[in-house]
Amino acid sequence: MTAPRTATVQRDTKETQIRVSVNLDGTGVSKLDTGIGFFDHMLDQIARHGLIDLDIHALGDLHIDGHHTVEDVGITLGQAVAQAVGDKKGLTRYGHAYVPLDEALSRVVIDFSGRPGLFMDVAFKAGMIGGFDTQLAFEFFQGFSNHAGVSLHIDNLKGHNAHHQAETIFKAFGRALRMGLALDPRSLGVIPSTKGSL
C-alpha cells in the first residue's frame, strides 16, 4: 500500500481566488466551478480520462475576461499535482496519448522530469468556443507545466472544428497524465531516472 496521493492548494491574488483539490488515484469524479462553462467541460475531460478526482472552485475577474481565471487554474492545478506526486518514487514518469473526435486528432506527451516546458502546436479554427477564448488553452497548459514541473508536448494533428480540437487536446492530456502518474509495480520505491532524482 502507498500513501494517498492527494493535495489541496488555495491560491489567492487580487485577480483570482482558486481552490484545487486532487486525488491522483481517484475514479474521475469532478466538482467544477470556474464561471466559464466550456472550461469546466474541458476540466471534466481531464478528470474522467485521467481517472483523477478534481474539485476546483475559481472566483476570478471574469468581468474583464477569462485570462486570469484560466491561467491561475492551470497554475494551481500544477501545484496540487506536484504536491500530490511527492518524491516521484515508483512513478511511470512518461505518458502519451492520441485521441480522435470525428475529424479532429490530437497527441499529448508528458514527462514528469522536474524541468518545466510547454511545446504546443495548435491552430484553432475559431477564436471562441462558447465563452472560452481558445488562446487561453496555451495559458492553462503553460501554468500547469511551469508549476507541476513537467515537459509537455501538445499537437493538434487534424481538425476543422474548434470544439473538437479542444476536446481532443484535453482528453489526450488526461490520458497522458493517467499513464505518466501510474505507479510501476516493478519499480516501487525507485526514482525513475539514472540521476537518482527528478
DODO-438547 format. One record per residue (C-alpha): x, y, z; residue in one letter. Coordinates in Angstrom, 2 decimals, m for minus. Example, Ala and Ser with C-alpha at 12.3 -4.5 7.8 and 13.67 -1.06 7.14 Angstrom:
residues 2
       u       v       w r
   12.30   m4.50    7.80 A
   13.67   m1.06    7.14 S
END
This chain:
residues 198
       u       v       w r
    0.00    0.00    0.00 M
    1.20    3.50   m0.77 T
    0.25    6.76    0.89 A
   m2.73    8.58   m0.63 P
   m1.65   10.86   m3.45 R
   m3.86   13.81   m2.64 T
   m3.38   17.54   m2.24 A
   m5.34   20.74   m1.77 T
   m3.96   24.13   m2.81 V
   m5.51   27.54   m2.27 Q
   m4.18   30.44   m4.37 R
   m5.43   33.97   m3.76 D
   m4.45   37.07   m5.71 T
   m6.10   40.42   m6.39 K
   m7.41   38.87   m9.63 E
   m8.50   35.37   m8.63 T
   m9.25   33.12   m5.69 Q
   m8.68   29.49   m6.64 I
   m9.04   26.28   m4.63 R
   m7.99   22.96   m6.15 V
   m8.15   19.51   m4.57 S
   m6.82   16.44   m6.40 V
   m6.75   12.71   m5.83 N
   m4.36   11.17   m8.34 L
   m5.70    7.69   m7.62 D
   m9.35    8.57   m7.98 G
  m12.12    7.43  m10.29 T
  m12.60   10.55  m12.40 G
  m15.13   12.33  m10.20 V
  m15.18   16.12  m10.59 S
  m16.78   19.14   m8.98 K
  m16.01   22.18  m11.11 L
  m17.00   25.82  m10.89 D
  m14.79   28.30  m12.74 T
  m17.53   30.52  m14.14 G
  m16.57   29.51  m17.69 I
  m18.81   26.69  m18.88 G
  m16.64   25.32  m21.67 F
  m13.56   25.41  m19.45 F
  m15.42   23.36  m16.83 D
  m16.29   20.89  m19.62 H
  m12.59   20.58  m20.53 M
  m11.51   20.14  m16.90 L
  m14.09   17.36  m16.63 D
  m12.36   15.62  m19.56 Q
   m9.08   15.70  m17.62 I
  m10.72   14.16  m14.57 A
  m12.64   11.45  m16.43 R
   m9.91   10.38  m18.81 H
   m7.11   10.81  m16.27 G
   m9.05    8.98  m13.52 L
   m8.16   11.91  m11.29 I
  m10.69   13.26   m8.81 D
  m10.83   17.04   m9.21 L
  m12.53   19.65   m7.04 D
  m11.91   23.10   m8.50 I
  m13.55   26.33   m7.42 H
  m12.46   29.58   m9.02 A
  m13.63   33.12   m8.45 L
  m11.98   35.39  m11.00 G
  m12.30   38.77  m12.65 D
  m14.49   37.49  m15.47 L
  m15.90   40.99  m15.95 H
  m12.54   41.69  m17.63 I
  m12.09   38.37  m19.43 D
  m11.21   34.75  m18.71 G
   m7.45   35.08  m18.92 H
   m6.56   35.33  m15.23 H
   m9.04   32.62  m14.23 T
   m7.87   30.05  m16.79 V
   m4.17   30.73  m16.26 E
   m4.45   30.67  m12.48 D
   m6.42   27.41  m12.51 V
   m3.57   25.92  m14.55 G
   m1.01   27.21  m12.04 I
   m2.95   25.95   m9.03 T
   m3.70   22.56  m10.59 L
    0.01   22.20  m11.40 G
    0.94   23.00   m7.80 Q
   m1.59   20.48   m6.48 A
   m0.40   17.71   m8.80 V
    3.25   18.37   m7.90 A
    2.40   18.21   m4.20 Q
    0.37   15.02   m4.60 A
    3.07   13.28   m6.68 V
    5.66   13.82   m3.95 G
    9.15   12.40   m4.48 D
    8.12   10.51   m7.65 K
    9.35    7.15   m6.41 K
    7.77    4.36   m8.44 G
    6.28    6.78  m10.96 L
    5.96    5.62  m14.56 T
    7.03    9.20  m15.37 R
    6.26    9.28  m19.10 Y
    2.81    9.33  m20.62 G
    1.37    9.78  m24.09 H
   m1.97    9.60  m25.85 A
   m3.59   10.07  m29.23 Y
   m7.28   10.99  m29.08 V
   m9.66   11.43  m32.03 P
  m13.06   13.11  m32.13 L
  m14.66   12.88  m35.56 D
  m12.32   14.81  m37.90 E
  m10.01   16.05  m35.11 A
   m6.95   14.22  m33.80 L
   m4.53   15.34  m31.09 S
   m1.41   13.95  m29.44 R
   m0.12   14.80  m25.96 V
    3.15   13.58  m24.46 V
    4.20   14.32  m20.87 I
    7.36   13.81  m18.82 D
    7.40   14.36  m15.05 F
   11.01   15.45  m15.42 S
   11.09   18.34  m12.96 G
   12.04   20.55  m15.92 R
    9.05   22.64  m16.99 P
    8.48   23.23  m20.68 G
    5.45   23.57  m22.91 L
    5.71   22.86  m26.63 F
    2.28   23.38  m28.14 M
    1.36   23.37  m31.82 D
   m2.36   24.05  m32.17 V
   m4.05   26.26  m34.75 A
   m7.61   26.62  m33.52 F
  m10.18   27.16  m36.26 K
  m12.13   29.65  m34.14 A
  m11.21   32.28  m31.58 G
  m14.04   31.50  m29.18 M
  m15.81   28.32  m28.07 I
  m18.82   29.46  m26.11 G
  m17.34   31.84  m23.53 G
  m13.86   30.32  m23.79 F
  m11.10   32.18  m25.67 D
   m9.11   29.46  m27.44 T
   m5.85   31.39  m26.86 Q
   m6.28   30.58  m23.18 L
   m5.66   26.87  m23.75 A
   m1.97   27.76  m24.07 F
   m2.09   29.82  m20.86 E
   m3.69   26.93  m18.94 F
   m1.12   24.39  m20.06 F
    1.75   26.86  m19.57 Q
    0.67   27.45  m15.98 G
    0.30   23.73  m15.38 F
    3.65   22.83  m16.92 S
    5.57   25.50  m15.01 N
    4.14   24.55  m11.63 H
    3.83   20.76  m12.00 A
    7.41   20.65  m13.29 G
    6.62   18.71  m16.44 V
    7.71   18.77  m20.05 S
    4.54   18.82  m22.11 L
    4.17   18.40  m25.88 H
    0.72   19.11  m27.33 I
   m0.04   18.77  m31.03 D
   m3.36   19.01  m32.81 N
   m2.69   16.91  m35.89 L
   m6.05   17.40  m37.62 K
   m9.27   19.27  m37.08 G
  m11.75   21.69  m38.65 H
  m14.00   22.28  m35.64 N
  m12.51   24.22  m32.71 A
  m14.68   22.42  m30.14 H
  m13.43   19.08  m31.43 H
   m9.83   20.32  m31.48 Q
  m10.00   21.46  m27.86 A
  m11.77   18.34  m26.66 E
   m9.20   16.01  m28.22 T
   m6.40   18.04  m26.62 I
   m7.87   17.94  m23.12 F
   m8.88   14.28  m23.38 K
   m5.40   13.32  m24.59 A
   m3.87   15.37  m21.78 F
   m5.96   13.43  m19.27 G
   m4.94   10.11  m20.78 R
   m1.25   11.07  m20.87 A
   m1.45   12.21  m17.24 L
   m3.02    8.90  m16.27 R
   m0.18    6.97  m17.88 M
    2.63    9.14  m16.51 G
    1.18    9.21  m12.99 L
    0.69    5.44  m12.80 A
    2.83    3.61  m10.27 L
    5.04    0.96  m11.84 D
    4.81   m2.18   m9.68 P
    8.27   m3.27  m10.85 R
   10.00   m0.12   m9.61 S
    8.14    0.90   m6.47 L
   10.42    2.94   m4.23 G
   12.74    3.79   m7.13 V
   13.16    7.23   m8.71 I
   12.61    6.79  m12.49 P
   15.88    8.45  m13.52 S
   19.51    7.42  m13.84 T
   20.36   10.62  m11.94 K
   18.56    9.31   m8.87 G
   16.40   12.44   m8.55 S
   13.78   14.34  m10.51 L
END
